[in-house]
């Protein structure tokens, strides 16, 4: 009986066109595998496969924005490296559609950068506000203690005044915080900026600053505590 003839199947590995490009970039930043890149960038391995297959136009913008900093290249470089235009030699120039897609990607990247900058500003303001709350006691009590120490050099505290006062002044200056008036100064009473500790005073009457107050730009942080001059 003759032997049956069956077709012999030969398995061949599928070559993914952009895999080597991606591996080269990963090697430069010390990422050992696609799975490690997936974890580091917070994107799925399916998205990475699309990039390796040259399907850049099918990928979401946020995925590209996550990959570019992990691979330590700009968004423009990432697009140029994996653009399908590079895989089609018969197309010497990118199509209008692709140019528009690239322009949209750049606009989205710029919007994301602007949002990040705005978020940084908000976080900085929140940090300053929380720090000011922590420093409230020092801000309100320290100028008065420093003034008393300077009036009486015999006090041991006079030696520590420069150690605390100068760093505090630098911190407040960096945050745009200004004292309303120095302790001991006599000035016209302004109920918007001053808080009476005792007695009564009409706007414009001379009062003496007991505890300083603070402004941050046009925002009032703490009113200065004052006493009427006639009762001081």
C-alpha distance (Angstrom), angle and dihedral (degrees) to the residues before:
residue distance angle dihedral
X1 . . .
X2 3.74 . .
X3 3.78 117.9 .
X4 3.79 114.3 -102.8
X5 3.75 112.7 -113.6
X6 3.79 115.6 -135.0
X7 3.78 124.6 -176.2
X8 3.76 112.0 -106.0
X9 3.81 112.2 -127.4
X10 3.77 114.3 -143.9
X11 3.79 115.0 -160.4
X12 3.73 116.6 -144.4
X13 3.80 126.1 -172.9
X14 3.77 114.5 -114.7
X15 3.75 111.7 -118.5
X16 3.78 112.6 -138.7
X17 3.83 105.3 -152.2
X18 3.81 100.2 -140.4
X19 3.80 100.2 35.4
X20 3.79 94.5 98.9
X21 3.80 92.1 49.0
X22 3.78 90.6 52.3
X23 3.81 92.7 45.2
X24 3.81 90.4 51.8
X25 3.80 90.6 54.1
X26 3.80 91.1 45.6
X27 3.80 91.3 50.9
X28 3.81 90.9 53.4
X29 3.81 91.2 58.1
X30 3.81 96.5 37.2
X31 3.81 100.1 -107.6
X32 3.83 107.9 147.6
X33 3.81 103.0 -163.7
X34 3.79 145.9 12.3
X35 3.79 88.9 -109.0
X36 3.81 90.1 55.2
X37 3.81 89.9 49.4
X38 3.80 89.5 49.8
X39 3.80 90.8 54.4
X40 3.81 95.2 42.8
X41 3.81 94.4 50.7
X42 3.78 96.6 35.8
X43 3.81 94.1 -125.2
X44 3.80 130.6 123.7
X45 3.80 123.2 -100.0
X46 3.81 87.2 -122.7
X47 3.80 88.9 63.9
X48 3.80 89.7 50.0
X49 3.80 89.4 51.4
X50 3.79 89.8 55.0
X51 3.78 89.5 52.8
X52 3.80 91.1 48.7
X53 3.81 90.2 49.1
X54 3.80 92.6 54.0
X55 3.80 94.0 -109.3
X56 3.78 95.7 133.7
X57 3.80 92.3 142.1
X58 3.82 90.1 60.8
X59 3.79 93.7 56.2
X60 3.78 124.9 96.1
X61 3.78 118.2 -113.9
X62 3.80 93.1 -123.7
X63 3.83 89.8 58.6
X64 3.81 91.3 55.2
X65 3.80 90.3 46.5
X66 3.82 89.6 54.4
X67 3.80 94.2 47.1
X68 3.81 99.5 47.6
X69 3.86 97.7 64.8
X70 3.82 92.3 43.4
X71 3.82 90.3 52.3
X72 3.83 88.4 42.2
X73 3.80 95.0 -126.5
X74 3.77 130.8 113.5
X75 3.77 123.3 -102.7
X76 3.81 89.7 -109.8
X77 3.81 91.3 53.8
X78 3.79 91.1 48.1
X79 3.80 91.3 52.4
X80 3.80 92.7 45.7
X81 3.82 91.8 49.6
X82 3.79 97.5 49.0
X83 3.79 101.9 27.7
X84 3.81 114.1 131.8
X85 3.79 88.4 -131.7
X86 3.79 87.6 75.8
X87 3.81 90.0 56.0
X88 3.81 95.3 53.8
X89 3.80 109.6 66.1
X90 3.79 92.1 179.4
X91 3.79 88.9 67.1
X92 3.76 105.6 71.8
X93 3.77 93.8 179.4
X94 3.81 132.0 33.3
X95 3.77 116.4 -100.2
X96 3.77 121.7 -110.7
X97 3.80 89.4 -110.6
X98 3.79 92.0 55.7
X99 3.79 91.8 46.0
X100 3.79 89.0 53.8
X101 3.80 90.6 49.1
X102 3.79 91.0 51.0
X103 3.81 90.3 48.1
X104 3.81 89.7 51.0
X105 3.80 90.2 50.1
X106 3.79 90.8 51.9
X107 3.80 91.7 48.8
X108 3.79 90.7 49.3
X109 3.80 89.8 49.0
X110 3.81 91.1 50.8
X111 3.81 90.8 48.9
X112 3.79 90.0 50.2
X113 3.80 91.0 49.8
X114 3.81 90.0 50.6
X115 3.80 91.0 49.7
X116 3.80 90.6 50.0
X117 3.80 90.5 50.7
X118 3.80 90.9 50.0
X119 3.79 90.4 48.6
X120 3.81 90.0 51.1
X121 3.82 89.8 52.4
X122 3.81 91.0 50.3
X123 3.81 91.9 48.3
X124 3.81 90.6 48.6
X125 3.80 91.3 51.6
X126 3.80 90.9 48.2
X127 3.81 90.1 49.4
X128 3.79 91.7 50.5
X129 3.79 92.0 47.5
X130 3.80 93.5 49.7
X131 3.82 91.0 45.6
X132 3.79 91.0 50.4
X133 3.79 89.6 53.3
X134 3.80 89.8 52.1
X135 3.80 91.1 47.9
X136 3.80 94.7 44.5
X137 3.80 95.7 106.2
X138 3.81 92.3 46.8
X139 3.80 92.6 45.6
X140 3.79 93.0 52.1
X141 3.82 101.0 37.0
X142 3.79 104.0 33.5
X143 3.84 100.5 69.0
X144 3.80 90.5 53.8
X145 3.81 92.7 48.3
X146 3.80 90.4 47.0
X147 3.80 91.9 50.4
X148 3.81 92.2 51.5
X149 3.80 91.1 47.9
X150 3.81 91.3 52.1
X151 3.80 91.7 48.9
X152 3.81 90.3 53.2
X153 3.84 110.8 37.9
X154 3.81 89.0 -177.4
X155 3.77 89.4 74.3
X156 3.77 112.4 99.2
X157 3.78 89.0 -137.5
X158 3.81 91.3 73.1
X159 3.78 89.1 75.8
X160 3.79 93.5 59.6
X161 3.79 97.0 44.4
X162 3.84 95.8 90.6
X163 3.80 91.4 45.4
X164 3.79 92.2 61.2
X165 3.77 104.3 22.9
X166 3.81 99.2 58.1
X167 3.83 96.8 49.6
X168 3.79 89.7 45.3
X169 3.79 91.6 50.9
X170 3.81 90.7 49.8
X171 3.80 91.1 50.0
X172 3.79 92.8 50.0
X173 3.80 91.5 46.0
X174 3.81 91.3 51.9
X175 3.80 90.0 52.7
X176 3.79 94.1 45.5
X177 3.82 92.7 -113.5
X178 3.81 116.4 150.3
X179 3.79 131.1 -172.1
X180 3.80 114.2 -117.4
X181 3.80 92.1 -140.0
X182 3.83 137.9 -23.3
X183 3.80 119.6 -97.0
X184 3.81 111.9 -92.0
X185 3.79 96.0 26.3
X186 3.81 117.8 133.1
X187 3.78 114.7 -140.9
X188 3.83 143.2 148.7
X189 3.79 113.7 -71.6
X190 3.81 114.7 -106.4
X191 3.82 112.8 -178.2
X192 3.81 89.8 -158.7
X193 3.80 91.3 61.9
X194 3.81 104.1 20.7
X195 3.81 134.0 63.9
X196 3.79 118.8 -157.9
X197 3.78 114.0 -128.6
X198 3.79 92.6 -168.3
X199 3.78 142.4 -4.4
X200 3.78 125.6 11.3
X201 3.77 134.5 -70.7
X202 3.76 136.1 179.3
X203 3.80 120.8 -134.2
X204 3.80 108.0 -83.9
X205 3.82 95.8 25.9
X206 3.79 114.7 126.3
X207 3.81 114.7 -99.9
X208 3.78 133.8 172.9
X209 3.80 123.1 -123.5
X210 3.81 112.2 -121.8
X211 3.80 99.1 168.2
X212 3.76 122.3 17.5
X213 3.81 124.1 -123.5
X214 3.79 131.3 -149.7
X215 3.79 141.8 -130.7
X216 3.80 127.5 -165.3
X217 3.77 104.2 -157.2
X218 3.81 103.4 -54.0
X219 3.81 93.4 -23.5
X220 3.81 117.3 103.5
X221 3.81 111.1 -135.1
X222 3.81 101.5 172.2
X223 3.79 131.0 -3.1
X224 3.80 117.0 -126.3
X225 3.82 112.8 -107.9
X226 3.79 111.8 -127.2
X227 3.80 141.7 174.8
X228 3.81 128.4 -146.9
X229 3.78 109.5 -98.8
X230 3.80 93.1 -131.2
X231 3.82 90.4 59.0
X232 3.82 98.4 40.3
